[in-house]
Amino acid sequence: MKSLILFSLLYLNSLVFNPLFAAEKIIFWNGHQHTEYMNHLVEAFEKKTGIEVELHQFLSPQLRDVIVNQANTEELPDMLYIPGDFVGLYKDIKLSPVPDEWVSSEIDVRVKDSGKVKGTNYGIPLFQGNHLMLFYNRSLVKQPILDWDQLPEQVATFSKQVTFPITWNYREMYWLIPFMSGFNAWPIDGEKITLNTPEMVDALNFYKQLTDDGLVDPDCDHDCSVTRFKAGQSAYMINGDWVIRDLEKTLGDDLGIAMLPEIKGKAMTPMFSSYVLAYPSLTQDIKKLALLKRFSLFAQDNQGQQIILKEAGLMPVNNKVLREQTGEQTENQLMVIKQMRATRTMPTTDKMAVAWSAMGKGFTRFMDHNYPAEKTVILMQRFADREVKRRSAIEYN
């Protein structure tokens, strides 16, 4: 996915928050790749309240690092819109706990948890999802597979234009997670990274066997996968809700969505995450606090959630809005909701960032250097434990 930094770090470093004007407007950085709906959300809020929001579209492949660096210089805005797992860095980016009265009662507990660390809320989710599901081309597939064992049986029915039956961002560890779950493996248990397990070995071997059988191209990344699927070169694709609008424009009624197939009768469970409103070093200025609270509640209420739903195609967190839309939902939209209900929350502990890195390093050895799965999981765990120890030493000192 193409990302742009829409304002320079030089400009960031020039931002000085004048206390004389602190209560007159909200300084807001949007880190979500879909910018248009956030523009309209802010415009609707300004029109309704007369409160000015100075919005900066902050799209960077190094978003995490840049925000941490800005926190070190004490130059963060009043409000951030960031991936939910960033709240695990609450110390590094100086996030303040969110007042309970700022969070809508219409949000499910497990969705609220996507903004919490160790029971403390550091972020308010505005949509739920970012979860993986199975897309299929109705012109190529009459009945989507329910289990992976069915895929080889379908291959013979595909046209010659189908070079790989299924495609996904194979080397990105977020896509490995549902396969791990199919073998009861999971990267985090509480605050402990758990990669060196027999279940993880089984998951890796199954994952690689799919490439050995020629079902998926291990060197096709996210953009490659979307391109192949839209061109009919793959009948299936595993991807997230963020591509639905793009796929609908190309495939129209031929776009189908289904649950991820089971692995020998065991359900695959993808992660879900959200983008959250977060507040660095929350001001004690009563007027500014009132502005921030008002925007936060607006974004969670009917009008704000309708903008998120209809303009971005994202699943709202407000259950009332979601219930009202159910009768109008298409078959595909209902399937997105169904798969969402069969997800697990991405851990918000800072250990998750360590796990992603360790998994990626080990997986490269596994795929490119013929490491056996048994040796790979030991290596992944070693990478993780070493990094946790290193971070603990820095924090202690």
C-alpha positions in Angstrom: 0.0 0.0 0.0 1.4 3.3 -1.0 1.9 5.8 1.7 2.8 9.5 1.7 4.1 11.8 4.3 1.9 14.8 3.6 3.8 17.2 5.7 7.6 17.3 6.4 9.4 16.6 9.6 10.7 20.2 9.3 7.1 21.4 9.6 6.5 19.1 12.5 9.5 20.5 14.3 8.1 24.0 13.8 4.8 23.3 15.5 4.7 25.3 18.7 1.5 25.2 20.7 0.9 28.7 22.0 -0.9 28.4 25.4 -2.7 31.7 24.6 -4.7 29.8 21.9 -4.7 26.4 23.5 -8.4 26.3 24.1 -9.5 27.8 20.8 -8.9 24.8 18.5 -7.9 21.2 18.5 -4.6 20.1 16.9 -5.2 16.7 15.4 -3.0 14.2 13.5 -4.6 11.6 11.4 -2.5 8.5 10.8 -5.1 6.4 8.9 -4.4 5.8 5.2 -8.0 6.7 4.3 -8.0 10.4 4.5 -11.2 11.6 2.9 -13.6 10.3 5.5 -11.6 11.9 8.2 -11.6 15.2 6.3 -15.4 15.0 6.2 -15.7 13.9 9.8 -13.8 17.0 10.9 -15.8 19.3 8.6 -19.1 17.9 10.0 -17.9 18.5 13.5 -16.8 22.0 12.8 -20.1 22.8 11.1 -22.1 21.4 14.0 -20.1 22.9 16.8 -18.2 25.9 15.4 -15.0 24.4 17.0 -11.9 24.6 14.8 -9.9 21.4 14.2 -6.5 21.8 12.7 -6.2 18.5 10.9 -2.9 17.1 9.5 -2.9 14.0 7.4 0.1 12.1 8.8 0.7 9.1 6.6 4.1 7.5 6.8 5.5 4.0 6.6 7.6 4.9 9.6 4.6 6.3 11.5 5.5 4.5 14.8 9.1 5.8 14.8 8.2 9.3 13.8 5.6 9.7 16.6 8.0 8.3 19.2 10.6 10.8 17.9 8.2 13.7 18.1 7.2 12.6 21.7 10.9 12.9 22.6 10.9 16.5 21.5 7.6 17.3 23.3 5.9 18.3 20.1 2.9 16.1 19.7 -0.7 17.4 19.1 -3.7 17.4 21.3 -5.1 14.3 19.6 -3.8 11.4 17.5 -5.6 8.9 15.3 -3.4 5.8 15.3 -3.5 2.0 15.1 -4.8 0.4 18.2 -1.6 -1.5 18.9 0.3 1.8 19.2 -1.2 2.3 22.7 1.2 -0.4 23.9 3.8 2.4 23.4 1.8 4.7 25.8 5.0 5.5 27.8 7.0 6.3 24.7 4.4 8.6 23.2 3.3 9.9 26.5 -0.4 9.0 26.1 -2.8 9.9 28.9 -5.5 7.6 30.2 -8.9 8.3 28.5 -11.6 9.6 30.9 -14.4 7.0 31.1 -17.1 9.6 30.3 -15.4 10.2 26.9 -16.2 6.6 25.7 -19.6 5.7 24.3 -21.6 3.0 26.2 -22.6 1.6 22.7 -19.2 0.1 22.2 -18.7 -3.6 23.0 -16.2 -4.4 25.7 -13.9 -6.4 23.5 -13.7 -3.5 21.0 -13.0 -1.1 23.8 -10.2 -3.5 24.9 -8.4 -2.7 21.6 -7.4 0.6 23.1 -6.4 -0.7 26.6 -3.1 -1.7 28.1 -3.3 -3.7 31.3 -6.8 -2.6 32.0 -6.2 1.1 31.4 -7.8 2.8 28.5 -5.4 4.8 26.3 -7.5 5.0 23.1 -11.0 5.3 21.8 -11.7 3.0 18.8 -13.7 4.6 16.0 -14.1 1.5 13.8 -13.7 -2.2 14.3 -12.1 -4.5 11.8 -8.7 -4.6 10.0 -9.4 -8.4 10.0 -8.6 -10.9 7.3 -11.3 -12.8 5.4 -11.6 -14.8 2.2 -12.4 -13.0 -1.0 -13.4 -15.0 -4.1 -14.3 -14.3 -7.7 -17.9 -15.4 -8.4 -17.2 -15.8 -12.1 -14.5 -18.4 -11.2 -15.9 -20.0 -8.1 -19.5 -21.4 -7.7 -19.1 -22.3 -4.1 -16.3 -21.0 -1.9 -14.3 -23.5 0.0 -15.1 -24.3 3.6 -11.9 -26.2 4.4 -8.4 -26.1 2.9 -8.7 -29.7 1.8 -11.3 -28.6 -0.7 -9.0 -26.2 -2.6 -6.9 -28.7 -4.6 -10.2 -30.3 -5.7 -11.4 -27.0 -7.1 -8.2 -26.2 -9.0 -9.1 -28.5 -11.9 -12.2 -26.4 -12.5 -10.4 -23.1 -12.9 -9.5 -21.6 -16.3 -6.0 -21.4 -17.5 -5.7 -17.7 -16.6 -5.6 -18.7 -12.9 -1.9 -18.9 -12.3 -2.3 -19.4 -8.5 -5.6 -20.5 -7.0 -5.2 -18.2 -4.0 -3.1 -15.2 -3.2 -2.2 -13.1 -0.1 0.7 -11.1 1.4 2.4 -14.4 2.2 5.5 -13.0 3.9 3.7 -10.6 6.1 3.3 -12.1 9.6 -0.2 -10.7 10.1 -1.4 -13.2 7.5 0.3 -16.1 9.3 -1.7 -15.5 12.5 -5.0 -17.2 11.4 -3.0 -20.2 10.3 -1.3 -20.3 13.7 -4.8 -20.2 15.3 -5.9 -23.2 13.3 -3.3 -25.2 15.2 -4.0 -23.5 18.6 -0.8 -21.4 18.4 -0.8 -17.7 19.3 2.2 -15.3 19.6 1.3 -13.8 23.0 0.1 -15.3 26.3 -0.5 -12.4 28.7 2.8 -10.6 28.7 4.8 -13.7 27.5 5.8 -14.2 23.9 5.1 -17.8 23.0 6.6 -18.8 19.6 8.6 -21.9 20.5 5.7 -24.4 20.7 4.8 -27.6 18.9 1.7 -25.9 17.6 3.8 -23.2 15.9 5.8 -25.9 14.2 2.7 -27.5 12.8 1.4 -24.1 11.6 4.6 -23.3 9.8 4.8 -26.6 8.1 1.2 -26.3 6.9 1.8 -22.8 5.7 4.8 -23.8 3.7 3.1 -26.8 2.3 0.6 -24.6 0.5 3.5 -23.0 -1.5 5.1 -26.4 -2.1 1.8 -27.6 -3.6 1.7 -24.6 -5.9 -1.5 -23.1 -4.4 0.0 -19.8 -3.4 3.0 -17.7 -4.6 5.2 -17.0 -1.6 6.8 -14.0 -3.3 3.6 -12.1 -4.0 3.1 -9.2 -1.6 0.0 -7.2 -0.8 -0.2 -5.1 -4.0 0.7 -8.0 -6.2 -2.1 -10.1 -4.6 -4.7 -7.4 -5.2 -3.6 -7.0 -8.8 -3.7 -10.7 -9.5 -7.1 -11.1 -7.9 -8.7 -8.2 -9.7 -7.2 -9.6 -13.0 -8.7 -13.0 -12.4 -5.3 -14.6 -12.1 -6.3 -15.9 -8.6 -9.7 -17.2 -7.8 -9.3 -16.5 -4.1 -7.5 -13.9 -2.0 -7.0 -13.5 1.8 -7.1 -9.8 2.6 -8.8 -7.2 4.9 -11.7 -4.9 4.9 -9.5 -2.0 3.7 -9.5 -3.4 0.1 -13.3 -3.9 -0.2 -14.1 -0.6 -1.9 -11.3 -1.0 -4.4 -12.4 -4.5 -5.2 -16.0 -3.5 -5.6 -15.1 -1.0 -8.3 -13.3 -3.6 -10.3 -15.3 -6.8 -9.8 -18.8 -5.4 -9.0 -21.2 -8.3 -8.4 -18.5 -10.9 -9.1 -16.9 -10.0 -5.7 -17.7 -12.6 -3.0 -16.7 -12.7 0.6 -16.6 -15.8 2.8 -15.2 -17.0 6.1 -11.6 -18.1 6.2 -11.6 -21.9 5.4 -11.1 -24.3 8.3 -7.9 -26.4 8.7 -9.0 -30.0 8.9 -12.2 -28.9 10.7 -10.6 -26.3 13.0 -11.6 -22.7 12.5 -9.0 -20.0 11.6 -9.2 -17.0 13.8 -7.7 -13.8 12.5 -6.8 -10.8 14.6 -8.7 -7.6 14.6 -7.6 -4.2 15.5 -8.9 -0.7 15.3 -7.7 2.9 14.9 -8.1 4.9 18.1 -8.3 8.5 19.2 -5.4 9.0 21.7 -4.3 12.0 23.7 -0.6 12.7 24.3 0.0 14.5 27.7 -3.6 15.4 28.1 -3.9 19.0 28.9 -5.4 20.2 32.2 -6.9 23.3 30.5 -10.6 22.9 31.2 -11.7 24.6 28.0 -9.4 22.4 25.8 -10.6 19.3 27.7 -14.2 20.2 26.9 -13.3 20.5 23.1 -11.5 17.2 23.0 -14.4 15.4 24.9 -16.9 17.0 22.5 -15.0 15.8 19.4 -14.5 12.3 20.8 -18.2 11.8 21.6 -19.2 13.2 18.2 -16.9 10.7 16.4 -18.5 7.8 18.3 -22.1 9.1 17.9 -24.6 8.6 15.0 -23.4 11.3 12.6 -19.7 10.6 13.0 -20.1 6.8 12.8 -22.3 7.1 9.7 -19.5 9.0 7.9 -17.0 6.3 8.9 -19.4 3.6 7.6 -20.7 5.1 4.4 -17.7 7.0 3.2 -14.9 4.7 4.3 -16.8 1.4 4.2 -15.5 0.6 7.7 -17.5 -1.2 10.4 -18.7 1.3 13.1 -18.0 0.6 16.7 -21.3 2.1 17.8 -23.7 -0.9 18.2 -26.8 1.2 17.6 -25.5 2.4 14.2 -24.5 -1.2 13.4 -27.9 -2.6 14.3 -29.7 0.0 12.2 -27.6 -0.9 9.2 -28.1 -4.7 9.4 -31.3 -4.7 7.5 -29.6 -2.8 4.7 -26.5 -4.9 4.5 -25.5 -6.9 1.5 -24.5 -10.5 1.7 -20.9 -9.5 1.6 -21.3 -6.9 4.3 -23.0 -9.4 6.6 -20.1 -11.8 6.0 -17.6 -9.1 7.0 -19.5 -8.8 10.3 -19.7 -12.5 10.7 -15.9 -12.9 10.3 -15.3 -10.0 12.6 -17.2 -11.8 15.3 -14.8 -14.8 14.9 -11.7 -12.8 15.6 -9.3 -12.2 18.5 -8.1 -8.7 19.6 -4.6 -7.9 18.6 -2.6 -7.7 21.8 -1.8 -4.1 22.8 1.2 -5.0 24.9 4.5 -3.7 23.7 5.6 -7.3 23.5 3.5 -7.6 20.3 5.9 -5.4 18.4 8.8 -7.7 19.6 6.9 -10.8 18.5 6.2 -9.4 15.0 9.9 -8.6 14.5 11.0 -12.0 15.8 8.5 -13.9 13.7 9.6 -12.0 10.6 13.3 -12.7 11.1 12.7 -16.4 11.8 10.3 -16.8 8.9 12.9 -15.4 6.5 15.3 -18.2 7.6 12.5 -20.7 7.3 11.6 -19.8 3.7 14.9 -18.7 2.2 17.5 -20.7 4.1 15.7 -24.0 4.5 15.6 -23.9 8.3 13.3 -26.7 9.6 10.2 -25.5 11.4 11.5 -27.0 14.7 14.7 -24.9 14.5 12.8 -21.8 13.3 10.6 -21.6 16.3 13.6 -21.8 18.6 15.2 -19.0 16.7 12.1 -16.9 16.8 11.8 -17.3 20.5 15.5 -16.5 21.0 15.2 -13.3 19.0 12.2 -12.3 21.0 13.7 -13.1 24.4 16.8 -11.2 23.6 14.9 -8.1 22.5 12.7 -8.2 25.6 15.8 -8.4 27.8 17.4 -5.5 26.0 14.4 -3.3 26.4 14.0 -4.2 30.0 17.7 -3.2 30.6 17.1 0.2 29.0 13.9 0.8 31.0 15.7 -0.2 34.2 18.6 2.1 33.6 
